[in-house]
């Protein structure tokens, strides 16, 4: 969980500053989370680069989203329906099937731990 909060906090801090790129050490999990945000069009592009036998992720940030709210509480499948239609934005849920959006978790009929809400 701390990994997801760290990544989203990096995104939030660099969005608030003038920077357009983020450099972080690369792992497969971090790369998958950033690719997930790239598919949802919250960031422009993710690059996996190698410099002197060290691997880094270079993330090109979009300046269009406004807010990230960190949440950390479990949610049942029955309660997902209320969140899905009440709020606009992207809810990210950590489930037994991996990190999913609230829509995908509702389709799979599983609950999990609500991680964050991105406007």
C-alpha positions as CSV (number, residue, x, y, z in Angstrom):
1,X,0.0,0.0,0.0
2,X,2.8,2.4,0.8
3,X,4.1,2.0,-2.7
4,X,0.9,3.2,-4.3
5,X,0.7,6.2,-1.9
6,X,4.3,7.1,-2.6
7,X,3.7,7.0,-6.4
8,X,0.5,9.0,-6.3
9,X,2.1,11.5,-3.8
10,X,4.9,12.0,-6.3
11,X,2.4,12.6,-9.0
12,X,0.5,15.1,-6.9
13,X,3.6,17.0,-5.8
14,X,5.0,17.3,-9.3
15,X,1.6,18.3,-10.6
16,X,1.5,21.2,-8.1
17,X,5.1,22.3,-9.1
18,X,6.1,23.4,-12.5
19,X,7.9,20.1,-13.4
20,X,6.8,18.1,-16.4
21,X,8.7,14.9,-15.7
22,X,9.2,12.5,-12.8
23,X,12.3,10.3,-12.4
24,X,12.0,7.3,-10.0
25,X,13.7,4.0,-9.6
26,X,12.1,1.3,-11.7
27,X,10.3,-1.8,-10.5
28,X,7.8,-3.9,-12.4
29,X,4.9,-3.0,-10.0
30,X,5.6,0.7,-10.3
31,X,5.7,0.4,-14.0
32,X,2.3,-1.4,-14.1
33,X,0.7,1.3,-11.9
34,X,2.0,4.1,-14.1
35,X,0.9,2.3,-17.2
36,X,-2.5,1.9,-15.6
37,X,-2.7,5.7,-15.1
38,X,-1.4,6.2,-18.7
39,X,-4.2,4.1,-20.1
40,X,-6.7,6.2,-18.2
41,X,-5.1,9.4,-19.6
42,X,-3.9,10.9,-16.3
43,X,-0.3,10.9,-17.5
44,X,1.1,11.3,-21.0
45,X,3.8,8.7,-21.3
46,X,5.9,6.3,-19.2
47,X,9.5,5.4,-20.3
48,X,11.7,2.6,-18.8
49,X,15.3,3.9,-19.1
50,X,18.6,2.4,-18.1
51,X,21.6,4.6,-17.1
52,X,24.8,3.0,-15.9
53,X,23.2,-0.4,-15.1
54,X,20.5,1.4,-13.0
55,X,16.9,1.4,-14.2
56,X,14.6,4.4,-13.9
57,X,11.1,5.3,-14.9
58,X,10.6,8.6,-16.6
59,X,7.0,9.8,-16.4
60,X,5.7,12.7,-18.5
61,X,2.9,14.4,-16.6
62,X,-0.3,15.9,-17.9
63,X,-1.5,19.1,-16.2
64,X,-5.2,18.5,-16.5
65,X,-6.3,16.7,-13.4
66,X,-7.0,18.7,-10.3
67,X,-7.0,16.6,-7.1
68,X,-6.0,13.3,-5.6
69,X,-7.6,12.2,-2.4
70,X,-6.0,9.3,-0.5
71,X,-8.4,6.8,1.0
72,X,-7.7,3.7,3.0
73,X,-10.7,1.7,3.9
74,X,-12.3,-1.6,2.8
75,X,-15.3,-1.5,0.5
76,X,-17.8,-4.3,-0.2
77,X,-19.2,-5.2,-3.6
78,X,-22.6,-4.0,-2.5
79,X,-21.3,-0.5,-1.7
80,X,-19.4,-0.1,-5.0
81,X,-22.6,0.6,-6.9
82,X,-23.3,3.7,-4.8
83,X,-19.8,5.1,-5.3
84,X,-19.8,4.3,-9.0
85,X,-22.9,6.4,-9.8
86,X,-22.6,9.1,-7.1
87,X,-19.1,10.5,-7.9
88,X,-17.3,11.4,-11.1
89,X,-13.6,10.5,-11.4
90,X,-11.4,7.5,-11.0
91,X,-11.5,5.3,-7.9
92,X,-8.7,2.8,-7.6
93,X,-9.3,-0.4,-5.6
94,X,-6.7,-3.0,-4.5
95,X,-8.4,-6.4,-4.8
96,X,-7.4,-10.0,-4.8
97,X,-7.3,-9.7,-8.6
98,X,-4.9,-6.8,-8.5
99,X,-5.3,-3.0,-8.7
100,X,-8.6,-2.2,-10.5
101,X,-10.9,0.7,-11.2
102,X,-14.2,0.7,-9.4
103,X,-16.0,-0.1,-12.7
104,X,-13.9,-3.2,-13.3
105,X,-14.3,-4.4,-9.7
106,X,-18.1,-4.0,-10.0
107,X,-18.1,-6.0,-13.2
108,X,-16.0,-8.8,-11.5
109,X,-18.3,-8.6,-8.4
110,X,-15.5,-8.3,-5.9
111,X,-14.7,-5.8,-3.2
112,X,-11.4,-4.6,-1.8
113,X,-9.4,-1.8,-0.3
114,X,-10.2,1.6,-1.7
115,X,-6.9,3.3,-2.3
116,X,-7.6,6.7,-3.8
117,X,-9.9,9.0,-5.7
118,X,-8.6,11.1,-8.6
119,X,-10.7,14.0,-9.9
